[in-house]
């Protein structure tokens, strides 16, 4: 009798313990979910603060705006039968227009997609945008699907090397449709890192829509990239809401999204910059792109910089070397887009920054 009572008590205790553990696991799961949502809310706040800086710091030289537009429907639809499941993905784009332009004339347009997996267009690009304004370019910078600062929904719409390409192209089309002073025959695209990949893939997919392209330290081969990056980085691609498979499981999908494996499509004047000490996009990726373009008999320009301080950011910084390097980029763009002015010296860059 005592033994039965003991066993019954033990079973009840274990049952209660199991229930408590289950409740604890549910609470931990709920807390983790809350933390994820909180992080996105903090990102939205940070984006709002950075937007204030854009409007404040550019006020003397440019009209700054953010416009709401759309790209293709989502790459992945969690609930295909849900209402509006296949609606177009809506996103924001920054627009910068020089204050001293003559609105009765036509001006060249530059599409400037930002870099980073889940990155965003921040005041990191402040001096570059000022320099472009000083030359008379109109600039549109799309916050394509997957960008940070707009909540979890857009963040999880990421489609790296996929439909984000169409988002960037949609921002180009938006400018031509809505601003009569944009010259449809003088449109270029430029970007660094992930933005370099987007720029390359845009001219590969829409060669007649761009006069030239600059790709700085561009992500070029996702297959090689998955080999040398960390597990946490690889997971950003293989998560269910993204590609959903590892490169091992679907090598063709990663190949489809890689510029080096699409080099045969190039028809647009191209300039590539890379740096041998890049600690993000290893130079081997860009070398693969360069070799692929050469193998396809493509005409293009490139420069492999040797161990320049700054690594991945070497030509986007405010160092003397970075400024001189950007002058090369501006000369290349001007050759095809013919802006009203061209920055030719470092002194010109300084005047653009502090006029």
Secondary structure by P-SEA (a helix, b strand, c coil): caaaaaaaaaaaaaaaaaaaaaaaaaaaaaaaaaaaaaaaaaaaaaaaaaaaaaaaaaccccccccccccccccccccccccccccccccbbbbbbbbccccccbbbbbbbbbbbcccccccccaaaaaaaaaaabbbbbbbbcccccccccccccccccccaaaaaaaaaaaaaaaccccccccbbbbbbccaaaaaaaaaaaaccccccbbbbccccccaaaaaacccaaaaaaccccccccccccccaaaaaaacccccccccccbbbbbbbcccccccaaaaaaaaaaaaaacccbbbbbbccccccccccccccaaaaaaaaaaaaaaaaccccccccccaaaaaaaacc
